[in-house]
Amino acid sequence: MPIVVDIDVMLARRKMSVGDLADRIGITPANLAVLKNGRAKAVRFTTLAALCDVLKCQPGDLLRWEAEDPASG
């Protein structure tokens, strides 16, 4: 998938656990793990805004686009 999720990078920079972040933004740790591991099909803007608020970052710090390798697809 060409969208890469870097939540784990921001968690490490903020020295925060997945459980703590999930509590602070109001979603389950399981749902946060789905998003964090790049398995989510969509993300609500309210969830993205809450992530940015708690992690004190911009959406681009959490999500980035990478071109797919044409040989792999």
C-alpha positions as CSV (number, residue, x, y, z in Angstrom):
1,M,0.0,0.0,0.0
2,P,1.5,3.4,-0.9
3,I,0.3,5.1,2.3
4,V,2.7,4.4,5.2
5,V,1.6,5.1,8.8
6,D,4.4,6.4,11.1
7,I,2.4,6.4,14.4
8,D,5.1,4.1,16.0
9,V,7.8,6.7,15.2
10,M,5.9,9.5,16.9
11,L,5.1,7.2,19.9
12,A,8.8,6.5,20.3
13,R,9.7,10.2,20.1
14,R,7.1,11.0,22.7
15,K,8.0,8.0,24.8
16,M,4.3,7.0,24.9
17,S,2.7,3.5,24.8
18,V,0.0,2.4,22.4
19,G,-2.4,1.9,25.3
20,D,-1.7,5.4,26.7
21,L,-2.3,6.9,23.3
22,A,-5.5,4.9,22.7
23,D,-6.8,6.1,26.1
24,R,-6.0,9.7,25.3
25,I,-7.7,9.7,21.9
26,G,-10.6,7.6,22.9
27,I,-10.3,4.5,20.8
28,T,-9.5,0.9,21.7
29,P,-5.8,-0.3,21.7
30,A,-6.9,-2.9,19.1
31,N,-8.3,-0.3,16.7
32,L,-5.2,1.9,17.2
33,A,-3.0,-1.2,16.4
34,V,-5.0,-1.7,13.1
35,L,-4.3,1.9,12.2
36,K,-0.7,1.8,13.4
37,N,0.1,-1.3,11.5
38,G,-1.3,0.0,8.2
39,R,-4.2,-2.4,8.0
40,A,-6.9,0.3,8.3
41,K,-9.0,1.0,5.2
42,A,-9.8,4.6,6.3
43,V,-9.2,7.0,9.2
44,R,-11.7,9.6,10.4
45,F,-10.5,13.2,10.4
46,T,-11.6,13.4,14.1
47,T,-9.3,10.5,14.9
48,L,-6.4,12.0,12.9
49,A,-7.0,15.4,14.7
50,A,-7.0,13.7,18.1
51,L,-3.8,11.9,17.2
52,C,-2.1,15.1,16.1
53,D,-3.4,16.9,19.3
54,V,-2.1,14.3,21.7
55,L,1.2,13.7,19.8
56,K,1.7,17.4,19.1
57,C,2.4,16.8,15.4
58,Q,1.0,17.4,11.9
59,P,-0.9,14.8,9.8
60,G,2.2,14.5,7.6
61,D,4.2,13.3,10.6
62,L,1.9,10.3,10.9
63,L,1.0,9.5,7.2
64,R,3.2,9.6,4.1
65,W,2.9,8.4,0.6
66,E,5.4,6.0,-1.0
67,A,5.2,5.0,-4.7
68,E,4.5,1.3,-5.2
69,D,7.2,-0.7,-6.8
70,P,5.9,-1.5,-10.3
71,A,7.7,-4.9,-10.3
72,S,5.8,-6.0,-7.2
73,G,2.3,-5.2,-8.3
